[in-house]
Amino acid sequence: MEKNLRAESALRGINPDRLVFAAHCSYDEHLGRYGVADLALDTFGFGGHTTASDALWMGCPIATRIGNTFFGRVGASLLSVMGLPELITTTAGEYEDLVVKLANTPGALKALRRRVEHLRDSSSLFDSERKTRELEWAYEHMWSTYADGLAPRAFDVPELDLPPNRPRK
């Protein structure tokens, strides 16, 4: 696999030495690897879930191709919430074009990493405190509806007046 991937990257004008193949390691070491990665590639059909979230949490951009199933849409959902729709593609050709374009523009990748790091701390994706409060509000609303003898119905969780995400320590 490594030999084939290196050969394909060379055919597409990408230095094969930019591809890093790593051995199994601890979770903390795994997270640390995202610090040296330029871009994480989300697989199609069954995309990254925790892996994609881990990459974004560590500031590493991901490129994805949205699928038609839950399993193929998680990466796109994560990127949408973070405000990175330009990293979501819909066809194999778009995905390949995006990845090759990014691979050939190191300056754009560095700027994208800075943007992901900023968005990690300012978007709602990793704002656990806000998500907890919203979920609590939803539970209270559902209980209140039930206690009032009303039939279940759809509702939207309102914008809660909470402080913004706190920067990471």
DSSP file (Angstrom, degrees, kcal/mol; ACC not computed):
  #  RESIDUE AA STRUCTURE BP1 BP2  ACC     N-H-->O    O-->H-N    N-H-->O    O-->H-N    TCO  KAPPA ALPHA  PHI   PSI    X-CA   Y-CA   Z-CA
    1    1 A M     >        0   0    0      0, 0.0     4,-2.7     0, 0.0     5,-0.2   0.000 360.0 360.0 360.0 -46.0    0.0    0.0    0.0
    2    2 A E  H  >  +     0   0    0      1,-0.2     4,-2.3     2,-0.2     5,-0.2   0.925 360.0  48.8 -60.7 -44.7    2.8    2.5    0.9
    3    3 A K  H  > S+     0   0    0      1,-0.2     4,-2.2     2,-0.2    -1,-0.2   0.918 112.9  47.8 -60.9 -44.6    4.6    1.8   -2.3
    4    4 A N  H  > S+     0   0    0      2,-0.2     4,-2.5     1,-0.2    -2,-0.2   0.910 112.0  48.7 -64.8 -43.6    1.4    2.3   -4.4
    5    5 A L  H  X S+     0   0    0     -4,-2.7     4,-2.3     2,-0.2    -1,-0.2   0.890 111.6  49.5 -66.0 -38.5    0.4    5.5   -2.6
    6    6 A R  H  X S+     0   0    0     -4,-2.3     4,-2.1    -5,-0.2    -1,-0.2   0.912 111.6  49.3 -65.6 -41.4    3.9    7.0   -3.0
    7    7 A A  H  X S+     0   0    0     -4,-2.2     4,-2.1    -5,-0.2    -2,-0.2   0.914 111.8  48.5 -64.0 -42.7    3.9    6.1   -6.7
    8    8 A E  H  X S+     0   0    0     -4,-2.5     4,-1.2     1,-0.2    -1,-0.2   0.893 110.0  51.1 -65.9 -39.2    0.5    7.7   -7.2
    9    9 A S  H  <>S+     0   0    0     -4,-2.3     5,-2.8     1,-0.2     3,-0.4   0.914 109.6  50.5 -65.6 -39.6    1.4   10.9   -5.4
   10   10 A A  H ><5S+     0   0    0     -4,-2.1     3,-1.7     1,-0.2    -2,-0.2   0.902 106.6  55.1 -63.5 -40.4    4.6   11.2   -7.6
   11   11 A L  H 3<5S+     0   0    0     -4,-2.1    -1,-0.2     1,-0.3    -2,-0.2   0.803 108.8  49.4 -60.5 -28.4    2.4   10.8  -10.7
   12   12 A R  T 3<5S-     0   0    0     -4,-1.2    -1,-0.3    -3,-0.4    -2,-0.2   0.256 123.4-103.1 -98.0  11.3    0.3   13.7   -9.5
   13   13 A G  T < 5S+     0   0    0     -3,-1.7     2,-0.5     1,-0.3    -3,-0.2   0.667  79.9 129.3  81.1  16.6    3.2   16.0   -8.9
   14   14 A I      < -     0   0    0     -5,-2.8    -1,-0.3    -6,-0.2    -2,-0.2  -0.916  67.5-111.9-108.1 128.1    3.2   15.6   -5.1
   15   15 A N    >   -     0   0    0     -2,-0.5     3,-2.3     1,-0.2     4,-0.3  -0.382  21.1-143.9 -57.9 118.8    6.5   14.7   -3.4
   16   16 A P  G >  S+     0   0    0      0, 0.0     3,-1.5     0, 0.0    -1,-0.2   0.746  95.8  70.3 -59.3 -22.6    6.1   11.2   -2.1
   17   17 A D  G 3  S+     0   0    0      1,-0.3    -2,-0.1   -11,-0.1   -11,-0.0   0.647  84.2  70.1 -70.4 -12.4    8.2   12.1    0.9
   18   18 A R  G <  S+     0   0    0     -3,-2.3     2,-0.4     2,-0.1    -1,-0.3   0.687  81.0  89.3 -75.4 -17.0    5.3   14.3    2.1
   19   19 A L    <   -     0   0    0     -3,-1.5     2,-0.5    -4,-0.3   -13,-0.0  -0.681  66.2-160.1 -82.4 130.8    3.3   11.1    2.9
   20   20 A V        -     0   0    0     -2,-0.4     2,-0.5     2,-0.0    -2,-0.1  -0.953   8.2-168.8-116.7 125.0    3.9    9.8    6.4
   21   21 A F        -     0   0    0     -2,-0.5     2,-0.3   -19,-0.0    -2,-0.0  -0.962  16.5-169.6-112.6 122.6    3.1    6.3    7.3
   22   22 A A        -     0   0    0     -2,-0.5     3,-0.1     1,-0.0     2,-0.1  -0.814  18.2-120.4-119.9 152.5    3.2    5.7   11.1
   23   23 A A        -     0   0    0     -2,-0.3    -1,-0.0     1,-0.2     0, 0.0  -0.326  49.4 -74.5 -80.1 167.2    3.2    2.7   13.3
   24   24 A H        +     0   0    0     -2,-0.1     2,-0.3     1,-0.0    -1,-0.2  -0.314  63.9 162.9 -59.6 144.3    0.5    2.0   16.0
   25   25 A C        -     0   0    0     -3,-0.1    -1,-0.0     1,-0.1    -3,-0.0  -0.892  40.3 -66.1-152.5-180.0    1.0    4.2   19.1
   26   26 A S     >  -     0   0    0     -2,-0.3     4,-2.5     1,-0.1     5,-0.1  -0.250  50.1-108.0 -69.9 163.9   -0.8    5.5   22.2
   27   27 A Y  H  > S+     0   0    0      1,-0.2     4,-2.6     2,-0.2     5,-0.2   0.908 119.7  51.2 -61.6 -43.4   -3.8    7.8   21.9
   28   28 A D  H  > S+     0   0    0      1,-0.2     4,-2.0     2,-0.2    -1,-0.2   0.907 111.7  47.2 -62.3 -41.4   -1.8   10.8   23.1
   29   29 A E  H  > S+     0   0    0      2,-0.2     4,-1.3     1,-0.2    -1,-0.2   0.900 109.9  54.5 -64.9 -39.3    1.0   10.1   20.6
   30   30 A H  H >X S+     0   0    0     -4,-2.5     3,-0.6     1,-0.2     4,-0.6   0.934 108.6  47.7 -59.0 -47.7   -1.7    9.7   17.9
   31   31 A L  H >< S+     0   0    0     -4,-2.6     3,-1.2     1,-0.2     4,-0.3   0.887 106.6  58.4 -61.4 -38.9   -3.1   13.1   18.7
   32   32 A G  H >< S+     0   0    0     -4,-2.0     3,-1.5     1,-0.3     4,-0.3   0.791  93.1  67.8 -62.0 -28.3    0.3   14.6   18.6
   33   33 A R  H XX S+     0   0    0     -4,-1.3     3,-1.7    -3,-0.6     4,-0.8   0.797  85.7  69.0 -63.4 -28.1    0.8   13.5   15.0
   34   34 A Y  T << S+     0   0    0     -3,-1.2    -1,-0.3    -4,-0.6     3,-0.2   0.734  86.0  70.7 -65.1 -18.3   -1.8   15.9   13.8
   35   35 A G  T <4 S+     0   0    0     -3,-1.5    -1,-0.3    -4,-0.3    -2,-0.2   0.737 106.0  36.2 -68.0 -22.3    0.7   18.7   14.7
   36   36 A V  T <4 S+     0   0    0     -3,-1.7     2,-0.3    -4,-0.3    -1,-0.2   0.468  95.9 100.9-108.1  -4.7    2.9   17.7   11.8
   37   37 A A     <  -     0   0    0     -4,-0.8     3,-0.1    -3,-0.2    -3,-0.0  -0.636  54.4-160.4 -83.4 137.5    0.1   16.7    9.3
   38   38 A D  S    S-     0   0    0     -2,-0.3     2,-0.3     1,-0.3    -1,-0.1   0.856  76.0  -2.4 -78.8 -37.7   -0.8   19.2    6.6
   39   39 A L        -     0   0    0     21,-0.1     2,-0.4     2,-0.0    -1,-0.3  -0.976  61.4-137.3-159.0 135.0   -4.2   17.8    5.9
   40   40 A A  E     -a   62   0A   0     21,-3.0    23,-2.2    -2,-0.3     2,-0.7  -0.842  21.5-142.1 -96.4 135.9   -6.2   14.8    7.0
   41   41 A L  E     -a   63   0A   0     -2,-0.4     2,-0.3    21,-0.2    23,-0.2  -0.878   9.9-145.2-102.7 115.7   -8.0   12.9    4.2
   42   42 A D        -     0   0    0     21,-2.6    23,-0.1    -2,-0.7     2,-0.1  -0.611  21.4-122.9 -77.9 134.1  -11.5   11.7    5.1
   43   43 A T        -     0   0    0     -2,-0.3     2,-0.3     3,-0.2     5,-0.2  -0.450  24.1-118.2 -78.0 152.4  -12.3    8.3    3.5
   44   44 A F  S    S+     0   0    0      1,-0.1     2,-0.9    -2,-0.1    22,-0.1  -0.655  88.0  18.9 -95.2 148.3  -15.4    8.0    1.3
   45   45 A G  S    S+     0   0    0     20,-0.3     2,-0.4    -2,-0.3    -1,-0.1  -0.429 136.7  30.1  96.0 -57.5  -18.3    5.8    2.0
   46   46 A F  S    S-     0   0    0     -2,-0.9    26,-0.2    26,-0.1    -3,-0.2  -0.807  90.2-169.7-132.6  89.7  -17.5    5.4    5.7
   47   47 A G        -     0   0    0     24,-1.8     2,-0.2    -2,-0.4    -3,-0.1  -0.064  31.4 -73.5 -79.7 177.2  -15.8    8.6    6.8
   48   48 A G        +     0   0    0     -5,-0.2    -1,-0.2     1,-0.2    27,-0.1  -0.457  46.0 168.4 -70.7 139.5  -13.9    9.5    9.9
   49   49 A H  S  > S+     0   0    0     -2,-0.2     4,-2.2    -3,-0.1    -1,-0.2   0.612  82.4  10.3-111.2 -85.6  -16.0   10.1   13.0
   50   50 A T  H  > S+     0   0    0      1,-0.2     4,-3.1     2,-0.2     5,-0.2   0.881 131.4  56.2 -63.9 -37.8  -13.8   10.4   16.0
   51   51 A T  H  > S+     0   0    0      2,-0.2     4,-2.3     1,-0.2    -1,-0.2   0.921 109.0  45.1 -61.7 -44.4  -10.7   10.5   13.8
   52   52 A A  H  > S+     0   0    0      2,-0.2     4,-2.2     1,-0.2    -1,-0.2   0.907 114.4  49.1 -65.4 -41.5  -12.1   13.5   11.9
   53   53 A S  H  X S+     0   0    0     -4,-2.2     4,-2.7     1,-0.2    -2,-0.2   0.908 110.3  51.3 -63.5 -42.4  -13.1   15.2   15.2
   54   54 A D  H  X S+     0   0    0     -4,-3.1     4,-1.9     2,-0.2     6,-0.2   0.920 108.7  51.5 -60.3 -44.6   -9.6   14.5   16.6
   55   55 A A  H  <>S+     0   0    0     -4,-2.3     5,-2.8     1,-0.2    -2,-0.2   0.947 113.0  44.3 -58.9 -49.3   -7.9   16.0   13.6
   56   56 A L  H ><5S+     0   0    0     -4,-2.2     3,-1.7     1,-0.2    -1,-0.2   0.901 109.9  55.5 -63.7 -41.2  -10.0   19.2   13.9
   57   57 A W  H 3<5S+     0   0    0     -4,-2.7    -1,-0.2     1,-0.3    -2,-0.2   0.861 108.8  48.6 -58.9 -35.4   -9.5   19.4   17.6
   58   58 A M  T 3<5S-     0   0    0     -4,-1.9    -1,-0.3    -5,-0.2    -2,-0.2   0.382 124.2-105.2 -87.6   4.4   -5.7   19.3   17.1
   59   59 A G  T < 5S+     0   0    0     -3,-1.7    58,-0.3     1,-0.3    -3,-0.2   0.542  75.4 137.1  88.8   7.3   -6.0   22.0   14.4
   60   60 A C      < -     0   0    0     -5,-2.8    -1,-0.3    -6,-0.2    -2,-0.1  -0.783  50.7-130.6 -92.4 121.9   -5.5   19.8   11.4
   61   61 A P        -     0   0    0      0, 0.0   -21,-3.0     0, 0.0     2,-0.4  -0.304  20.0-152.7 -64.9 152.7   -7.8   20.5    8.5
   62   62 A I  E     -a   40   0A   0    -23,-0.2     2,-0.4    13,-0.1   -21,-0.2  -0.960   5.5-149.4-124.5 148.6   -9.7   17.6    6.8
   63   63 A A  E     +a   41   0A   0    -23,-2.2   -21,-2.6    -2,-0.4     2,-0.3  -0.947  25.5 179.5-111.4 137.9  -10.9   17.3    3.3
   64   64 A T  E     -b   88   0B   0     23,-2.5    25,-2.5    -2,-0.4     2,-0.5  -0.944  30.3-142.7-138.7 158.3  -14.1   15.2    2.8
   65   65 A R  E     -b   89   0B   0     -2,-0.3   -20,-0.3    23,-0.2    25,-0.2  -0.989  34.5-126.8-117.9 119.0  -16.4   13.9    0.2
   66   66 A I        -     0   0    0     23,-2.9     7,-0.2    -2,-0.5     2,-0.1  -0.399  27.4-160.3 -70.7 138.9  -20.0   13.9    1.4
   67   67 A G        -     0   0    0      5,-2.4    -1,-0.1     2,-0.3   -21,-0.0  -0.354  28.2-109.6-106.7-170.6  -21.9   10.6    1.1
   68   68 A N  S    S+     0   0    0     -2,-0.1     2,-0.3   -23,-0.1     5,-0.1   0.390  92.6  63.3-103.3   0.5  -25.5    9.6    1.1
   69   69 A T  S >  S-     0   0    0    -24,-0.1     3,-0.7     1,-0.1     4,-0.4  -0.779  92.0-105.5-121.3 166.4  -25.5    7.8    4.5
   70   70 A F  G >> S+     0   0    0     -2,-0.3     3,-1.7     1,-0.2     4,-0.7   0.925 121.3  54.1 -52.5 -46.4  -25.0    8.9    8.1
   71   71 A F  G 34 S+     0   0    0      1,-0.3   -24,-1.8     2,-0.2    -1,-0.2   0.767 110.2  46.7 -64.2 -25.9  -21.5    7.2    8.0
   72   72 A G  G <4 S+     0   0    0     -3,-0.7    -5,-2.4   -26,-0.2    -1,-0.3   0.357 110.5  52.8 -96.6   5.7  -20.6    9.2    4.9
   73   73 A R  T <> S+     0   0    0     -3,-1.7     4,-2.3    -4,-0.4    -2,-0.2   0.459  77.5  90.9-119.2  -3.8  -21.7   12.5    6.1
   74   74 A V  H  X S+     0   0    0     -4,-0.7     4,-2.7     1,-0.2     5,-0.2   0.936  87.9  49.9 -63.4 -47.9  -20.1   13.0    9.5
   75   75 A G  H  > S+     0   0    0     -4,-0.2     4,-2.4     1,-0.2    -1,-0.2   0.912 112.2  48.8 -57.0 -43.0  -16.9   14.7    8.2
   76   76 A A  H  > S+     0   0    0      1,-0.2     4,-2.4     2,-0.2    -1,-0.2   0.881 110.1  51.9 -64.9 -37.9  -19.1   17.1    6.2
   77   77 A S  H  X S+     0   0    0     -4,-2.3     4,-2.4     2,-0.2    -2,-0.2   0.929 110.1  48.3 -63.8 -44.5  -21.2   17.8    9.3
   78   78 A L  H  X S+     0   0    0     -4,-2.7     4,-1.8     1,-0.2    -2,-0.2   0.931 113.8  46.4 -61.0 -45.9  -18.2   18.6   11.4
   79   79 A L  H  X>S+     0   0    0     -4,-2.4     5,-3.1    -5,-0.2     4,-0.9   0.873 110.9  53.0 -66.0 -36.9  -16.8   20.9    8.8
   80   80 A S  H ><5S+     0   0    0     -4,-2.4     3,-0.7     3,-0.2    -1,-0.2   0.936 109.0  48.1 -63.3 -46.3  -20.2   22.6    8.4
   81   81 A V  H 3<5S+     0   0    0     -4,-2.4    43,-0.5     1,-0.3    44,-0.2   0.867 112.0  50.4 -63.2 -35.6  -20.5   23.3   12.1
   82   82 A M  H 3<5S-     0   0    0     -4,-1.8    -1,-0.3    -5,-0.2    -2,-0.2   0.665 118.2-112.2 -77.1 -14.4  -16.9   24.7   12.1
   83   83 A G  T <<5S+     0   0    0     -4,-0.9    -3,-0.2    -3,-0.7     3,-0.1   0.835  80.2 123.0  86.9  34.9  -17.6   27.0    9.2
   84   84 A L    > < +     0   0    0     -5,-3.1     3,-1.8    -8,-0.1    -4,-0.1  -0.385  15.2 146.9-122.9  53.1  -15.3   25.2    6.7
   85   85 A P  G >   +     0   0    0      0, 0.0     3,-1.8     0, 0.0    -1,-0.1   0.732  63.2  73.8 -65.1 -20.3  -17.7   24.3    3.8
   86   86 A E  G 3  S+     0   0    0      1,-0.3    -2,-0.0    -3,-0.1    -7,-0.0   0.628  90.5  59.0 -68.7 -10.5  -14.9   24.8    1.2
   87   87 A L  G <  S+     0   0    0     -3,-1.8   -23,-2.5   -11,-0.1     2,-0.5   0.327  88.5  90.2 -97.2   6.7  -13.4   21.5    2.5
   88   88 A I  E <   -b   64   0B   0     -3,-1.8     2,-0.3   -25,-0.2   -23,-0.2  -0.907  56.1-177.6-105.8 125.7  -16.5   19.5    1.6
   89   89 A T  E     -b   65   0B   0    -25,-2.5   -23,-2.9    -2,-0.5     3,-0.1  -0.780  22.3-155.4-117.8 165.3  -16.8   18.0   -1.9
   90   90 A T  S    S+     0   0    0     -2,-0.3     2,-0.3   -25,-0.2   -25,-0.1   0.572  73.4  42.3-116.4 -14.1  -19.6   16.0   -3.6
   91   91 A T  S  > S-     0   0    0      1,-0.1     4,-2.2     0, 0.0     5,-0.2  -0.881  79.9-114.6-130.5 163.5  -17.7   14.0   -6.2
   92   92 A A  H  > S+     0   0    0     -2,-0.3     4,-2.7     1,-0.2     5,-0.2   0.896 117.7  52.4 -61.8 -40.3  -14.5   12.0   -6.5
   93   93 A G  H  > S+     0   0    0      2,-0.2     4,-2.7     1,-0.2    -1,-0.2   0.912 109.3  47.8 -63.6 -43.7  -13.2   14.5   -9.0
   94   94 A E  H  > S+     0   0    0      2,-0.2     4,-2.6     1,-0.2    -1,-0.2   0.907 112.5  50.4 -62.2 -41.8  -13.9   17.5   -6.7
   95   95 A Y  H  X S+     0   0    0     -4,-2.2     4,-2.5     2,-0.2     5,-0.2   0.947 112.8  45.1 -62.0 -49.6  -12.3   15.7   -3.8
   96   96 A E  H  X S+     0   0    0     -4,-2.7     4,-2.7     1,-0.2     5,-0.3   0.925 113.1  50.6 -61.4 -45.7   -9.2   14.8   -5.8
   97   97 A D  H  X S+     0   0    0     -4,-2.7     4,-2.5     1,-0.2    -1,-0.2   0.914 111.8  47.9 -59.2 -43.8   -8.9   18.4   -7.2
   98   98 A L  H  X S+     0   0    0     -4,-2.6     4,-2.7     2,-0.2     5,-0.2   0.939 113.6  46.1 -62.9 -48.0   -9.2   19.9   -3.8
   99   99 A V  H  X S+     0   0    0     -4,-2.5     4,-2.7     2,-0.2    -2,-0.2   0.918 114.9  46.4 -64.1 -44.2   -6.6   17.7   -2.2
  100  100 A V  H  X S+     0   0    0     -4,-2.7     4,-1.6    -5,-0.2    -1,-0.2   0.913 112.6  50.9 -65.3 -41.8   -4.1   18.1   -5.0
  101  101 A K  H  < S+     0   0    0     -4,-2.5     4,-0.2    -5,-0.3     3,-0.2   0.942 114.1  43.7 -59.8 -47.9   -4.7   21.9   -5.0
  102  102 A L  H >< S+     0   0    0     -4,-2.7     3,-1.5     1,-0.2     7,-0.3   0.902 110.8  54.8 -64.8 -41.0   -4.1   22.1   -1.3
  103  103 A A  H 3< S+     0   0    0     -4,-2.7    -1,-0.2     1,-0.3    -2,-0.2   0.812 109.3  48.9 -62.7 -28.9   -1.1   19.7   -1.5
  104  104 A N  T 3< S+     0   0    0     -4,-1.6    -1,-0.3    -3,-0.2    -2,-0.2   0.387 106.1  59.7 -93.0   3.4    0.5   22.0   -4.0
  105  105 A T    X>  +     0   0    0     -3,-1.5     4,-1.8    -4,-0.2     3,-0.7  -0.650  56.9 172.7-131.2  78.0    0.0   25.2   -2.0
  106  106 A P  H 3> S+     0   0    0      0, 0.0     4,-2.3     0, 0.0     5,-0.2   0.827  80.1  57.8 -56.2 -33.9    1.8   24.9    1.3
  107  107 A G  H 3> S+     0   0    0      1,-0.2     4,-2.2     2,-0.2     5,-0.2   0.903 105.7  49.4 -63.6 -39.9    1.1   28.5    2.2
  108  108 A A  H <> S+     0   0    0     -3,-0.7     4,-2.4     1,-0.2    -1,-0.2   0.882 109.5  52.5 -65.8 -37.9   -2.7   27.9    1.8
  109  109 A L  H  X S+     0   0    0     -4,-1.8     4,-2.4    -7,-0.3    -2,-0.2   0.906 109.0  49.1 -64.7 -41.0   -2.4   24.8    4.1
  110  110 A K  H  X S+     0   0    0     -4,-2.3     4,-2.1     2,-0.2    -2,-0.2   0.918 112.8  47.3 -64.9 -41.9   -0.6   26.8    6.8
  111  111 A A  H  X S+     0   0    0     -4,-2.2     4,-2.1     1,-0.2    -2,-0.2   0.892 111.3  52.1 -64.7 -38.9   -3.3   29.5    6.6
  112  112 A L  H  X S+     0   0    0     -4,-2.4     4,-2.7     2,-0.2    -2,-0.2   0.894 107.3  52.2 -64.6 -40.5   -6.0   26.8    6.7
  113  113 A R  H  X S+     0   0    0     -4,-2.4     4,-2.7     2,-0.2    -2,-0.2   0.928 109.0  49.7 -61.4 -45.1   -4.4   25.3    9.8
  114  114 A R  H  X S+     0   0    0     -4,-2.1     4,-2.1     1,-0.2    -1,-0.2   0.898 111.6  49.7 -60.3 -39.3   -4.4   28.7   11.6
  115  115 A R  H  X S+     0   0    0     -4,-2.1     4,-3.0     2,-0.2     5,-0.2   0.923 110.3  49.1 -65.8 -44.0   -8.1   29.1   10.6
  116  116 A V  H  X S+     0   0    0     -4,-2.7     4,-2.4   -57,-0.2    -2,-0.2   0.915 110.5  51.5 -61.7 -42.4   -9.0   25.6   12.0
  117  117 A E  H  X S+     0   0    0     -4,-2.7     4,-0.9   -58,-0.3    -1,-0.2   0.904 112.9  45.4 -61.4 -41.1   -7.1   26.4   15.2
  118  118 A H  H >X S+     0   0    0     -4,-2.1     4,-0.9    -5,-0.2     3,-0.7   0.942 114.3  47.8 -65.4 -47.7   -9.1   29.7   15.5
  119  119 A L  H 3X S+     0   0    0     -4,-3.0     4,-3.1     1,-0.2     3,-0.3   0.819 101.4  65.4 -66.6 -30.2  -12.4   28.0   14.7
  120  120 A R  H 3< S+     0   0    0     -4,-2.4     6,-0.3     1,-0.2    -1,-0.2   0.892 110.2  37.9 -56.8 -38.3  -11.8   25.2   17.1
  121  121 A D  H << S+     0   0    0     -4,-0.9    -1,-0.2    -3,-0.7    -2,-0.2   0.608 125.8  36.4 -90.1 -12.3  -11.9   27.7   19.9
  122  122 A S  H  < S+     0   0    0     -4,-0.9    43,-0.2    -3,-0.3    -2,-0.2   0.625  97.4  82.3-116.9 -16.9  -14.7   29.9   18.5
  123  123 A S  S  < S-     0   0    0     -4,-3.1     3,-0.4    -5,-0.2   -41,-0.1  -0.380  81.5-118.0 -84.9 169.0  -17.2   27.6   16.8
  124  124 A S  S >  S+     0   0    0    -43,-0.5     3,-1.2     1,-0.2     7,-0.2   0.578  93.9  91.1 -81.2  -8.4  -19.9   25.6   18.6
  125  125 A L  T 3  S+     0   0    0      1,-0.3    -1,-0.2   -44,-0.2    -5,-0.1   0.903 100.3  25.4 -56.3 -45.1  -18.4   22.2   17.5
  126  126 A F  T 3  S+     0   0    0     -3,-0.4     2,-1.6    -6,-0.3    -1,-0.3   0.168  88.6 114.1-107.0  18.5  -16.2   21.8   20.6
  127  127 A D    <>  +     0   0    0     -3,-1.2     4,-2.3     1,-0.2     5,-0.2  -0.613  34.9 168.4 -89.8  78.7  -18.3   24.0   23.0
  128  128 A S  H  > S+     0   0    0     -2,-1.6     4,-2.5     1,-0.2    -1,-0.2   0.846  71.9  56.7 -62.5 -36.7  -19.3   21.2   25.3
  129  129 A E  H  > S+     0   0    0     -3,-0.2     4,-2.2     2,-0.2    -1,-0.2   0.936 109.9  44.6 -62.7 -45.9  -20.7   23.6   28.0
  130  130 A R  H  > S+     0   0    0      2,-0.2     4,-2.6     1,-0.2    -2,-0.2   0.926 113.3  50.5 -63.9 -44.9  -23.0   25.3   25.5
  131  131 A K  H  X S+     0   0    0     -4,-2.3     4,-2.4     1,-0.2    -1,-0.2   0.886 109.6  51.6 -61.8 -38.2  -24.2   21.9   24.1
  132  132 A T  H  X S+     0   0    0     -4,-2.5     4,-2.6     2,-0.2    -1,-0.2   0.935 110.9  47.0 -63.0 -46.1  -24.8   20.6   27.6
  133  133 A R  H  X S+     0   0    0     -4,-2.2     4,-2.4     2,-0.2    -2,-0.2   0.895 112.4  50.1 -63.6 -40.1  -27.0   23.7   28.4
  134  134 A E  H  X S+     0   0    0     -4,-2.6     4,-2.3     2,-0.2    -1,-0.2   0.910 111.6  48.0 -64.9 -41.4  -28.9   23.3   25.1
  135  135 A L  H  X S+     0   0    0     -4,-2.4     4,-2.5     2,-0.2    -2,-0.2   0.905 111.3  50.6 -65.7 -41.2  -29.5   19.6   25.8
  136  136 A E  H  X S+     0   0    0     -4,-2.6     4,-2.6     2,-0.2    -2,-0.2   0.912 109.9  50.6 -61.4 -41.9  -30.7   20.5   29.3
  137  137 A W  H  X S+     0   0    0     -4,-2.4     4,-2.5     1,-0.2    -2,-0.2   0.925 110.4  49.7 -61.0 -44.1  -33.0   23.1   27.9
  138  138 A A  H  X S+     0   0    0     -4,-2.3     4,-2.6     2,-0.2    -2,-0.2   0.911 110.8  49.1 -62.6 -43.1  -34.4   20.6   25.4
  139  139 A Y  H  X S+     0   0    0     -4,-2.5     4,-2.6     1,-0.2     5,-0.2   0.927 112.2  48.4 -61.8 -44.3  -35.0   18.0   28.2
  140  140 A E  H  X S+     0   0    0     -4,-2.6     4,-2.5     1,-0.2    -2,-0.2   0.903 111.8  49.7 -63.1 -40.4  -36.8   20.6   30.3
  141  141 A H  H  X S+     0   0    0     -4,-2.5     4,-2.3     2,-0.2    -2,-0.2   0.919 111.9  47.5 -64.6 -43.8  -38.9   21.7   27.4
  142  142 A M  H  X S+     0   0    0     -4,-2.6     4,-2.3     2,-0.2    -2,-0.2   0.910 113.0  48.7 -64.8 -41.3  -39.9   18.1   26.6
  143  143 A W  H  X S+     0   0    0     -4,-2.6     4,-3.3     1,-0.2     5,-0.2   0.918 110.9  50.5 -64.2 -42.6  -40.7   17.3   30.2
  144  144 A S  H  X S+     0   0    0     -4,-2.5     4,-1.9     2,-0.2     6,-0.2   0.907 109.6  50.6 -62.0 -42.6  -42.8   20.5   30.5
  145  145 A T  H  <>S+     0   0    0     -4,-2.3     5,-2.2     2,-0.2    -1,-0.2   0.931 114.3  44.5 -60.0 -46.3  -44.7   19.5   27.3
  146  146 A Y  H ><5S+     0   0    0     -4,-2.3     3,-2.0     1,-0.2    -2,-0.2   0.932 112.1  51.6 -63.5 -47.5  -45.4   16.1   28.8
  147  147 A A  H 3<5S+     0   0    0     -4,-3.3    -1,-0.2     1,-0.3    -2,-0.2   0.800 106.2  55.5 -62.8 -29.5  -46.3   17.4   32.2
  148  148 A D  T 3<5S-     0   0    0     -4,-1.9    -1,-0.3    -5,-0.2    -2,-0.2   0.418 117.4-115.1 -82.8   2.6  -48.8   19.8   30.6
  149  149 A G  T < 5 +     0   0    0     -3,-2.0     2,-0.2     1,-0.2    -3,-0.2   0.679  67.6 143.8  75.0  17.6  -50.5   16.9   28.9
  150  150 A L      < -     0   0    0     -5,-2.2    -1,-0.2    -6,-0.2     3,-0.1  -0.574  54.7-105.9 -90.4 153.9  -49.6   18.1   25.5
  151  151 A A        -     0   0    0     -2,-0.2    -1,-0.1     1,-0.1    -5,-0.0  -0.442  46.3 -91.4 -72.3 149.0  -48.6   15.8   22.6
  152  152 A P        +     0   0    0      0, 0.0     2,-0.3     0, 0.0    -1,-0.1  -0.308  55.6 172.9 -57.7 144.4  -45.0   15.6   21.6
  153  153 A R        -     0   0    0     -3,-0.1    -8,-0.1   -11,-0.0     2,-0.1  -0.984  35.1 -90.7-152.1 159.4  -44.1   18.1   18.9
  154  154 A A        +     0   0    0     -2,-0.3     2,-0.3     2,-0.0     0, 0.0  -0.362  46.8 170.3 -69.5 151.5  -41.1   19.5   17.1
  155  155 A F        -     0   0    0     -2,-0.1     2,-0.4     2,-0.0   -17,-0.0  -0.980  29.3-124.0-155.5 160.8  -39.3   22.5   18.5
  156  156 A D        -     0   0    0     -2,-0.3    -2,-0.0   -18,-0.0     0, 0.0  -0.890  26.0-122.7-107.5 140.9  -36.1   24.5   18.1
  157  157 A V        -     0   0    0     -2,-0.4     3,-0.1     1,-0.1   -23,-0.1  -0.725  35.9-127.9 -79.9 125.5  -33.7   25.1   20.9
  158  158 A P        -     0   0    0      0, 0.0     2,-0.5     0, 0.0   -21,-0.1  -0.243  29.5 -87.1 -71.9 162.3  -33.3   28.9   21.2
  159  159 A E        -     0   0    0      1,-0.0     2,-0.3     2,-0.0     0, 0.0  -0.587  51.6-142.3 -63.3 118.3  -30.0   30.8   21.2
  160  160 A L        -     0   0    0     -2,-0.5     2,-1.8    -3,-0.1   -26,-0.1  -0.664  13.8-117.2 -89.8 144.4  -29.1   30.6   24.9
  161  161 A D        +     0   0    0     -2,-0.3    -1,-0.1     0, 0.0    -2,-0.0  -0.594  62.8 139.8 -82.5  84.8  -27.4   33.6   26.5
  162  162 A L        -     0   0    0     -2,-1.8     3,-0.1     1,-0.0   -32,-0.0  -0.890  58.3 -96.5-125.2 155.1  -24.1   32.0   27.5
  163  163 A P        -     0   0    0      0, 0.0     3,-0.1     0, 0.0   -33,-0.1  -0.360  51.5 -98.7 -65.8 154.1  -20.6   33.2   27.3
  164  164 A P        -     0   0    0      0, 0.0   -42,-0.1     0, 0.0   -41,-0.1  -0.149  58.6 -61.5 -66.7 168.3  -18.6   32.2   24.2
  165  165 A N        -     0   0    0    -43,-0.2   -38,-0.1     1,-0.1   -44,-0.1  -0.155  55.0-125.8 -45.1 137.2  -16.2   29.3   24.1
  166  166 A R        -     0   0    0     -3,-0.1    -1,-0.1     1,-0.1     3,-0.1  -0.718  32.5-100.3 -86.7 143.6  -13.4   29.8   26.5
  167  167 A P        -     0   0    0      0, 0.0    -1,-0.1     0, 0.0   -45,-0.0  -0.257  45.1 -97.0 -60.1 150.1   -9.9   29.4   24.9
  168  168 A R              0   0    0      1,-0.1   -47,-0.0    -3,-0.0    -3,-0.0  -0.314 360.0 360.0 -64.1 149.6   -8.2   26.1   25.4
  169  169 A K              0   0    0     -3,-0.1    -1,-0.1    -2,-0.0     0, 0.0   0.423 360.0 360.0 -91.6 360.0   -5.7   25.8   28.2
